[in-house]
Amino acid sequence: MKFYAAILITAITLPSIALCQQKDTLIKKLDSASKVQPDTAKNGHNDIKQENYNEVTKLNAKTYFLLLGSDIKQQFSAPFHIKQKDYPKMAAFVLIAGGLIAADEPINDFAVNIRNNNQPVVGVSKYVTRFGGQYEALTLAALGAYGFVFKNEKLKTTTLLATQAYFSSALVAETLKFLSGRQRPIYYDPKTMDNEPTWHGPLYQFKKTPQGTKPPASTYTSFPSGHTTLAFAAATVFAMEYRDRPLVPIISYSAASLIGLSRITENKHWASDIFVGAALGYLCGKQVVNNYHRYNKLQKQKQSVSFNLNYLNGKLLPGLVYRF
């Protein structure tokens, strides 16, 4: 079982580390450039000035779904693009995740004990955990509506990118849930009356007991935490797009962290589920932002080149004007 868990963690690590190493396929789709350009945002210097969110780089329905499709493709193909220089990061990730897997049960016992003996924790935990699911979607919808009504292009664009991170990271998380088949801490085996962080693997959720019954499918969808993945994916988008306002990253990551912790106190996830979900969400959000700014740069390049005609010595001469 531990060997299976190690393989699964490695499978998680490969896409996680490689997500931010992807090169864009959008150039061939959105531009006539003959070769793929490297990630323009890899050095962390995306142009986040308000004036750069304008008609030139506006996301319409076509480009929104084109970018979303590219995001999903890059995130799922990430394991095939892992580089040797990322091996130390991968090793560190595996060591931390492995350590948490080993400590999952005592951490769960500690969290449940706190919850059982502190009524205020119960109320706060139930309230906070909702913002990692449907409430998060409502929050994004409200922010997007504000951006549209008050014509704040930066907020509007950031919210649209956050929804891309929300959808794409959800697909990745749900796929991993299906493949891992990990048992949630809330499920107690009827024979042993104990909850175990067991890894059942794919298809187990469809398996019936000798009596012809089976627990709810959600019983075996613990790894990784979907609420945490989605929360960190959206939080990363806002943190990157508003890094010029230090309070925004602080609020974004604090809210996402509280949502992750609430999943432990609600006894819905093991600690390692939260850690992997947070890392996965962060890297998915980062990839989405980088993908947009790559598209942003392409649009500016298109706008900087124009065709004109010049009259010289009685002849019309075609020409190109490059603005910089």
Contacts in CASP RR format, 6 or more apart in sequence:
PFRMAT RR
TARGET T0000
AUTHOR 0000-0000-0000
METHOD contacts of the structure
MODEL  1
MKFYAAILITAITLPSIALCQQKDTLIKKLDSASKVQPDTAKNGHNDIKQ
ENYNEVTKLNAKTYFLLLGSDIKQQFSAPFHIKQKDYPKMAAFVLIAGGL
IAADEPINDFAVNIRNNNQPVVGVSKYVTRFGGQYEALTLAALGAYGFVF
KNEKLKTTTLLATQAYFSSALVAETLKFLSGRQRPIYYDPKTMDNEPTWH
GPLYQFKKTPQGTKPPASTYTSFPSGHTTLAFAAATVFAMEYRDRPLVPI
ISYSAASLIGLSRITENKHWASDIFVGAALGYLCGKQVVNNYHRYNKLQK
QKQSVSFNLNYLNGKLLPGLVYRF
1 198 0 8 1.000
1 199 0 8 1.000
4 199 0 8 1.000
4 201 0 8 1.000
5 98 0 8 1.000
5 101 0 8 1.000
5 199 0 8 1.000
6 94 0 8 1.000
6 98 0 8 1.000
8 179 0 8 1.000
8 180 0 8 1.000
8 199 0 8 1.000
8 223 0 8 1.000
9 93 0 8 1.000
9 94 0 8 1.000
9 97 0 8 1.000
9 98 0 8 1.000
9 101 0 8 1.000
9 276 0 8 1.000
10 90 0 8 1.000
10 94 0 8 1.000
11 79 0 8 1.000
11 179 0 8 1.000
12 97 0 8 1.000
12 176 0 8 1.000
12 224 0 8 1.000
12 276 0 8 1.000
12 280 0 8 1.000
13 90 0 8 1.000
13 93 0 8 1.000
13 94 0 8 1.000
13 97 0 8 1.000
14 78 0 8 1.000
14 79 0 8 1.000
14 82 0 8 1.000
14 90 0 8 1.000
15 75 0 8 1.000
15 76 0 8 1.000
15 78 0 8 1.000
15 79 0 8 1.000
15 172 0 8 1.000
15 280 0 8 1.000
16 78 0 8 1.000
16 93 0 8 1.000
16 276 0 8 1.000
16 279 0 8 1.000
16 280 0 8 1.000
16 283 0 8 1.000
17 78 0 8 1.000
17 82 0 8 1.000
17 86 0 8 1.000
17 89 0 8 1.000
17 90 0 8 1.000
17 93 0 8 1.000
17 283 0 8 1.000
18 78 0 8 1.000
18 79 0 8 1.000
18 80 0 8 1.000
18 81 0 8 1.000
18 82 0 8 1.000
18 83 0 8 1.000
18 86 0 8 1.000
19 74 0 8 1.000
19 75 0 8 1.000
19 78 0 8 1.000
19 283 0 8 1.000
19 284 0 8 1.000
19 286 0 8 1.000
19 287 0 8 1.000
20 39 0 8 1.000
20 42 0 8 1.000
20 283 0 8 1.000
20 286 0 8 1.000
20 287 0 8 1.000
20 290 0 8 1.000
21 39 0 8 1.000
21 78 0 8 1.000
21 81 0 8 1.000
21 82 0 8 1.000
21 83 0 8 1.000
21 86 0 8 1.000
22 39 0 8 1.000
22 74 0 8 1.000
22 77 0 8 1.000
22 78 0 8 1.000
22 81 0 8 1.000
22 287 0 8 1.000
23 36 0 8 1.000
23 37 0 8 1.000
23 38 0 8 1.000
23 39 0 8 1.000
24 36 0 8 1.000
24 37 0 8 1.000
24 39 0 8 1.000
24 70 0 8 1.000
24 74 0 8 1.000
24 291 0 8 1.000
24 294 0 8 1.000
24 295 0 8 1.000
25 36 0 8 1.000
25 70 0 8 1.000
25 73 0 8 1.000
25 74 0 8 1.000
26 66 0 8 1.000
26 67 0 8 1.000
26 70 0 8 1.000
26 291 0 8 1.000
26 294 0 8 1.000
26 295 0 8 1.000
26 298 0 8 1.000
27 33 0 8 1.000
27 35 0 8 1.000
27 36 0 8 1.000
27 37 0 8 1.000
27 294 0 8 1.000
27 298 0 8 1.000
28 36 0 8 1.000
29 66 0 8 1.000
29 70 0 8 1.000
30 63 0 8 1.000
30 66 0 8 1.000
30 295 0 8 1.000
30 298 0 8 1.000
30 299 0 8 1.000
31 298 0 8 1.000
31 301 0 8 1.000
31 302 0 8 1.000
33 298 0 8 1.000
37 294 0 8 1.000
39 290 0 8 1.000
39 294 0 8 1.000
40 290 0 8 1.000
40 293 0 8 1.000
40 294 0 8 1.000
40 297 0 8 1.000
41 289 0 8 1.000
41 290 0 8 1.000
41 293 0 8 1.000
41 294 0 8 1.000
42 290 0 8 1.000
46 240 0 8 1.000
46 241 0 8 1.000
46 289 0 8 1.000
46 290 0 8 1.000
46 293 0 8 1.000
47 293 0 8 1.000
47 296 0 8 1.000
48 154 0 8 1.000
48 240 0 8 1.000
48 241 0 8 1.000
48 242 0 8 1.000
48 243 0 8 1.000
48 244 0 8 1.000
50 153 0 8 1.000
50 154 0 8 1.000
52 296 0 8 1.000
53 153 0 8 1.000
53 154 0 8 1.000
53 156 0 8 1.000
53 157 0 8 1.000
54 153 0 8 1.000
56 299 0 8 1.000
56 300 0 8 1.000
56 303 0 8 1.000
57 157 0 8 1.000
57 295 0 8 1.000
57 296 0 8 1.000
57 299 0 8 1.000
57 300 0 8 1.000
58 153 0 8 1.000
58 157 0 8 1.000
59 67 0 8 1.000
59 157 0 8 1.000
59 160 0 8 1.000
59 161 0 8 1.000
59 292 0 8 1.000
63 295 0 8 1.000
64 160 0 8 1.000
64 164 0 8 1.000
67 164 0 8 1.000
67 288 0 8 1.000
67 291 0 8 1.000
67 292 0 8 1.000
67 295 0 8 1.000
68 164 0 8 1.000
68 167 0 8 1.000
68 168 0 8 1.000
69 168 0 8 1.000
70 291 0 8 1.000
71 164 0 8 1.000
71 165 0 8 1.000
71 168 0 8 1.000
71 284 0 8 1.000
71 287 0 8 1.000
71 288 0 8 1.000
71 291 0 8 1.000
72 168 0 8 1.000
72 171 0 8 1.000
74 287 0 8 1.000
74 291 0 8 1.000
75 168 0 8 1.000
75 169 0 8 1.000
75 171 0 8 1.000
75 172 0 8 1.000
75 284 0 8 1.000
75 287 0 8 1.000
76 171 0 8 1.000
76 172 0 8 1.000
76 175 0 8 1.000
82 90 0 8 1.000
93 279 0 8 1.000
96 275 0 8 1.000
97 272 0 8 1.000
97 275 0 8 1.000
97 276 0 8 1.000
98 272 0 8 1.000
99 272 0 8 1.000
100 107 0 8 1.000
100 270 0 8 1.000
100 271 0 8 1.000
100 272 0 8 1.000
100 275 0 8 1.000
101 197 0 8 1.000
101 270 0 8 1.000
101 272 0 8 1.000
103 271 0 8 1.000
104 197 0 8 1.000
104 270 0 8 1.000
104 271 0 8 1.000
104 272 0 8 1.000
105 196 0 8 1.000
105 197 0 8 1.000
107 264 0 8 1.000
107 270 0 8 1.000
107 271 0 8 1.000
108 185 0 8 1.000
108 195 0 8 1.000
108 197 0 8 1.000
108 264 0 8 1.000
108 267 0 8 1.000
108 270 0 8 1.000
108 271 0 8 1.000
111 264 0 8 1.000
111 265 0 8 1.000
111 267 0 8 1.000
112 185 0 8 1.000
112 265 0 8 1.000
112 267 0 8 1.000
114 121 0 8 1.000
114 265 0 8 1.000
115 121 0 8 1.000
115 122 0 8 1.000
115 125 0 8 1.000
115 265 0 8 1.000
115 266 0 8 1.000
115 267 0 8 1.000
121 265 0 8 1.000
124 262 0 8 1.000
125 262 0 8 1.000
125 265 0 8 1.000
125 266 0 8 1.000
126 262 0 8 1.000
126 266 0 8 1.000
128 258 0 8 1.000
128 259 0 8 1.000
128 261 0 8 1.000
128 262 0 8 1.000
129 227 0 8 1.000
129 259 0 8 1.000
129 260 0 8 1.000
129 262 0 8 1.000
129 263 0 8 1.000
129 266 0 8 1.000
129 268 0 8 1.000
131 139 0 8 1.000
131 231 0 8 1.000
131 255 0 8 1.000
131 259 0 8 1.000
132 227 0 8 1.000
132 228 0 8 1.000
132 230 0 8 1.000
132 231 0 8 1.000
132 259 0 8 1.000
133 227 0 8 1.000
133 230 0 8 1.000
136 166 0 8 1.000
136 230 0 8 1.000
136 231 0 8 1.000
136 234 0 8 1.000
137 166 0 8 1.000
140 159 0 8 1.000
140 162 0 8 1.000
140 163 0 8 1.000
140 166 0 8 1.000
140 234 0 8 1.000
143 155 0 8 1.000
143 159 0 8 1.000
143 162 0 8 1.000
144 155 0 8 1.000
144 156 0 8 1.000
144 159 0 8 1.000
144 160 0 8 1.000
146 152 0 8 1.000
146 155 0 8 1.000
147 153 0 8 1.000
147 155 0 8 1.000
147 156 0 8 1.000
147 159 0 8 1.000
148 156 0 8 1.000
154 241 0 8 1.000
157 241 0 8 1.000
157 292 0 8 1.000
158 237 0 8 1.000
158 238 0 8 1.000
158 241 0 8 1.000
158 242 0 8 1.000
161 237 0 8 1.000
161 241 0 8 1.000
161 288 0 8 1.000
161 289 0 8 1.000
161 292 0 8 1.000
162 233 0 8 1.000
162 234 0 8 1.000
162 237 0 8 1.000
162 238 0 8 1.000
164 288 0 8 1.000
165 233 0 8 1.000
165 234 0 8 1.000
165 236 0 8 1.000
165 237 0 8 1.000
165 281 0 8 1.000
165 284 0 8 1.000
165 285 0 8 1.000
165 288 0 8 1.000
165 289 0 8 1.000
166 230 0 8 1.000
166 233 0 8 1.000
166 234 0 8 1.000
168 233 0 8 1.000
168 284 0 8 1.000
168 288 0 8 1.000
169 229 0 8 1.000
169 230 0 8 1.000
169 233 0 8 1.000
169 280 0 8 1.000
169 281 0 8 1.000
169 284 0 8 1.000
169 285 0 8 1.000
170 226 0 8 1.000
170 229 0 8 1.000
170 230 0 8 1.000
172 229 0 8 1.000
172 280 0 8 1.000
172 284 0 8 1.000
173 224 0 8 1.000
173 225 0 8 1.000
173 226 0 8 1.000
173 229 0 8 1.000
173 230 0 8 1.000
173 277 0 8 1.000
173 280 0 8 1.000
174 226 0 8 1.000
176 223 0 8 1.000
176 224 0 8 1.000
176 280 0 8 1.000
177 221 0 8 1.000
177 222 0 8 1.000
177 223 0 8 1.000
177 224 0 8 1.000
177 226 0 8 1.000
178 202 0 8 1.000
178 205 0 8 1.000
178 221 0 8 1.000
179 201 0 8 1.000
179 202 0 8 1.000
180 199 0 8 1.000
180 201 0 8 1.000
180 222 0 8 1.000
180 223 0 8 1.000
181 199 0 8 1.000
181 200 0 8 1.000
181 201 0 8 1.000
181 202 0 8 1.000
181 204 0 8 1.000
181 205 0 8 1.000
181 220 0 8 1.000
181 221 0 8 1.000
181 222 0 8 1.000
181 223 0 8 1.000
182 197 0 8 1.000
182 198 0 8 1.000
182 199 0 8 1.000
182 200 0 8 1.000
182 201 0 8 1.000
182 220 0 8 1.000
182 221 0 8 1.000
182 222 0 8 1.000
182 223 0 8 1.000
182 270 0 8 1.000
182 273 0 8 1.000
183 195 0 8 1.000
183 196 0 8 1.000
183 197 0 8 1.000
183 198 0 8 1.000
183 199 0 8 1.000
183 200 0 8 1.000
183 219 0 8 1.000
183 220 0 8 1.000
183 222 0 8 1.000
184 218 0 8 1.000
184 219 0 8 1.000
184 220 0 8 1.000
184 221 0 8 1.000
184 222 0 8 1.000
184 268 0 8 1.000
184 269 0 8 1.000
185 195 0 8 1.000
185 197 0 8 1.000
185 222 0 8 1.000
185 267 0 8 1.000
185 268 0 8 1.000
185 269 0 8 1.000
185 270 0 8 1.000
186 195 0 8 1.000
186 219 0 8 1.000
186 267 0 8 1.000
186 268 0 8 1.000
187 195 0 8 1.000
187 215 0 8 1.000
187 219 0 8 1.000
188 194 0 8 1.000
188 195 0 8 1.000
189 195 0 8 1.000
189 196 0 8 1.000
197 222 0 8 1.000
197 270 0 8 1.000
197 272 0 8 1.000
199 223 0 8 1.000
200 220 0 8 1.000
204 220 0 8 1.000
205 214 0 8 1.000
205 217 0 8 1.000
205 219 0 8 1.000
205 220 0 8 1.000
205 221 0 8 1.000
206 214 0 8 1.000
206 217 0 8 1.000
207 214 0 8 1.000
208 214 0 8 1.000
222 268 0 8 1.000
222 269 0 8 1.000
222 270 0 8 1.000
222 273 0 8 1.000
223 270 0 8 1.000
223 272 0 8 1.000
223 273 0 8 1.000
223 276 0 8 1.000
224 273 0 8 1.000
224 274 0 8 1.000
224 276 0 8 1.000
224 277 0 8 1.000
224 280 0 8 1.000
225 260 0 8 1.000
225 263 0 8 1.000
225 268 0 8 1.000
225 269 0 8 1.000
225 273 0 8 1.000
225 274 0 8 1.000
225 276 0 8 1.000
225 277 0 8 1.000
226 277 0 8 1.000
227 259 0 8 1.000
227 260 0 8 1.000
227 262 0 8 1.000
227 263 0 8 1.000
227 268 0 8 1.000
228 256 0 8 1.000
228 259 0 8 1.000
228 260 0 8 1.000
228 263 0 8 1.000
228 269 0 8 1.000
228 273 0 8 1.000
228 274 0 8 1.000
228 277 0 8 1.000
228 278 0 8 1.000
228 281 0 8 1.000
229 277 0 8 1.000
229 278 0 8 1.000
229 280 0 8 1.000
229 281 0 8 1.000
229 284 0 8 1.000
230 281 0 8 1.000
231 255 0 8 1.000
231 256 0 8 1.000
231 259 0 8 1.000
231 260 0 8 1.000
231 281 0 8 1.000
232 253 0 8 1.000
232 256 0 8 1.000
232 277 0 8 1.000
232 278 0 8 1.000
232 279 0 8 1.000
232 280 0 8 1.000
232 281 0 8 1.000
232 282 0 8 1.000
232 285 0 8 1.000
233 281 0 8 1.000
233 282 0 8 1.000
233 284 0 8 1.000
233 285 0 8 1.000
233 288 0 8 1.000
234 252 0 8 1.000
234 256 0 8 1.000
234 285 0 8 1.000
235 252 0 8 1.000
235 253 0 8 1.000
235 255 0 8 1.000
235 256 0 8 1.000
236 252 0 8 1.000
236 281 0 8 1.000
236 282 0 8 1.000
236 284 0 8 1.000
236 285 0 8 1.000
236 286 0 8 1.000
236 289 0 8 1.000
237 285 0 8 1.000
237 288 0 8 1.000
237 289 0 8 1.000
238 248 0 8 1.000
238 249 0 8 1.000
238 252 0 8 1.000
239 248 0 8 1.000
239 249 0 8 1.000
239 252 0 8 1.000
239 253 0 8 1.000
240 285 0 8 1.000
240 286 0 8 1.000
240 289 0 8 1.000
241 289 0 8 1.000
242 248 0 8 1.000
242 249 0 8 1.000
243 249 0 8 1.000
256 278 0 8 1.000
257 278 0 8 1.000
260 269 0 8 1.000
260 274 0 8 1.000
260 278 0 8 1.000
261 274 0 8 1.000
263 269 0 8 1.000
263 273 0 8 1.000
263 274 0 8 1.000
264 270 0 8 1.000
264 271 0 8 1.000
264 274 0 8 1.000
303 323 0 8 1.000
304 322 0 8 1.000
304 323 0 8 1.000
304 324 0 8 1.000
305 320 0 8 1.000
305 321 0 8 1.000
305 322 0 8 1.000
305 323 0 8 1.000
306 320 0 8 1.000
306 321 0 8 1.000
306 323 0 8 1.000
307 318 0 8 1.000
307 319 0 8 1.000
307 320 0 8 1.000
307 321 0 8 1.000
308 318 0 8 1.000
308 319 0 8 1.000
308 320 0 8 1.000
308 321 0 8 1.000
309 316 0 8 1.000
309 317 0 8 1.000
309 318 0 8 1.000
309 319 0 8 1.000
310 316 0 8 1.000
310 317 0 8 1.000
310 318 0 8 1.000
310 319 0 8 1.000
311 317 0 8 1.000
END
